[in-house]
Amino acid sequence: MSFFKPAFRHPELPTNELGFTKKNYEGSISTLCAGCGHDSISAAIVQSIFELSIPPHNIAKMSGIGCSSKTPTYFLGNSHGFNSVHGRMPSVATGANMANREMIYVGVSGDGDTASIGMGQFTHAVRRNLNMMYVVENNGCYGLTKGQDSATADVGSISKKGEPNPFEAIDLASVALQLGATFVARSFSGDKNQLIPLIKAAISHRGFALIDVISPCVTFNNNPGSTKNYEHVRDHLAATGTVDFVPMREEITADYGAGTAQEVTLHDGSVVHLQKADADLNVNDRRSALKLIKDYKAQDKILTGLLYMDADSQDCHETIGTSKKALRTLGESELCPGEKALQAINESLR
């Protein structure tokens, strides 16, 4: 179903630090099914980038194949973009990142695109700590090809055809933690108050940042018996804590106990509400995150929020010592230093 997006916007729309309105961060009209959770994720990305005041042309959007991989068309229309083949988005993002480390990379994928055909590429992007935000729009089915169960469909979850899934699900957050991801979070497409701060934090993180977003498919996986329909997800959510993202300025501190809440006033005068998770979760400890994910799954609950973050993360460029300048900015003398440089390299390898 197609709609027209009016060109008119109210002349007094709020602007960010760059003087841009949210219109500057929007994309084309979505052609996804009405009510699709993916559109809510697109809206959250638009809001996050707008609030972070990032110039749209400094962002590169990467995707593969699937309903999820169509969504970059629907946000950041003034950004760079590349729609790759099924499951190969991570390698394209790696190549682009190596060529121009100055860009901000946003990868959007699906549970089929990542957990099935693209699993190998996903694992290597994680282990290399590629500097990008990787969003999985996870609906547990192949929505583009009539709703077959994907690799993230929970065992026993009933498809629209009425058949229960016989296979154990791949938990992408747990896989990422085990592979060494330096930022791992999970959220729900219907919870923008949680998702927007997570997106802001993921974009600001140095290294690979995964956000696994449960995003119900309203056409093929929103039936009774599905564990990824809106009703089931809302009834089985558990959050690590309600947090907000605070840009680096003069330090703001807060001291409050586990399981309690506190209001904190930011530099702009706005107030955020912080809810500290229980003492079982240490977001700087992989084992703690893995254990809690497993414990909540045993209770038939979906653990959302920030699960793990390495504040001292070194991205792929720092690990392998690449050029400090983007390759596109290098001149001929830097790219072709001559025979003496080649001989020195050969000598170092003997």
C-alpha positions, 0 to 999 in steps of 0.5 A: 500500500502506497501513500503520498508524503506531504512536502509541507512541514510546519515552519516552526518545527524544532531544530537540532544543534545543526539547525536541521529539523526531523524532516532532514532525517526522514526517508521515503514512504514505507511500503511495508505492511501497515503496523509493521514493527520495522517502521517503528524502528525506522522512526526510532533511528530518525529520532536518534540521529536527529537528537544526536545532531549528526549530519546525514551525509556522514552516515552510511546505511548498509543492508542485505535482503528481506523486509528489514533490509528494505527499511533503510529506504525509509529513513535518512534519505540524505545519507549514503546507502548500499543494499547488498545481497542476502546475508552479505551486508557485513562484508560490504560494511567491512570494505566500506569501513576500511576505505573510509573510517570517518563515516558512521556505519548503520547496518540493518538486517533481519533474523533470516539475513543474519542468523541463517544465510549471513551467520558466517559474515555476522560472526566475523564482523563481531570478532573483528569489532567492526565500528558500526551499529548493527540492528537486527529487526527480529520477527522470527519469520521470513516475512518476504517469502510468506512467513516460514520460521527463521532460525530465531523462531522459538522452539514450540512457537506456532506459525500462521499455518498452525505448525509448532517450530521443532528447532531450538532458536539461535539467540543472537545476543548470546552469540554476539556476547560469546564472540566478543561483541563490545556492545550488546543490547536487546529491545522491542520495536514497540518500546521507543523510550527504551530503543532510542537511548540504546540506538544513541549509545550504540552509534556513539560506541567505538566498535561493534554494537548489536541491537537485537530488536524484537519486531513482530510481523503483523502479517505472518507472525502475529497469530496466537501461539507465536512467541514474537507477536505483539501480545506475547512480547508485551506480556513477557518483557523484562528490562535490565533498567530504564536508562537514557543516553547523556552526551559527553559534557560536564560530568553528571553523577548519580548514586542510587541503589539496585532496584531503585529509581532516581531523576537526573537533570541534564545540561539542557534542563530536561529530566531523565528517569533512571531505574537501576537493574537488580544486582544480578546484572553487571553490564561490564561482565559478559558472563553476567549478561549470558547468565541473565539471558538464560535465566530469564529465558527459563522463565519464558521472559525476554530480557531487554535493555543494555546487556553488555558494554566494553567502555575500553573497546578498541575497534578494528582500525585500532587493532590492525593499525590502519591509516589514521586518514580515510583512504579516499583522502590519501594522495598518490605519494601516500598510496604509492610510496615507491620502491624503497618502501616496498623493499623495506616491507619485504625485508621486514617479512624475511 
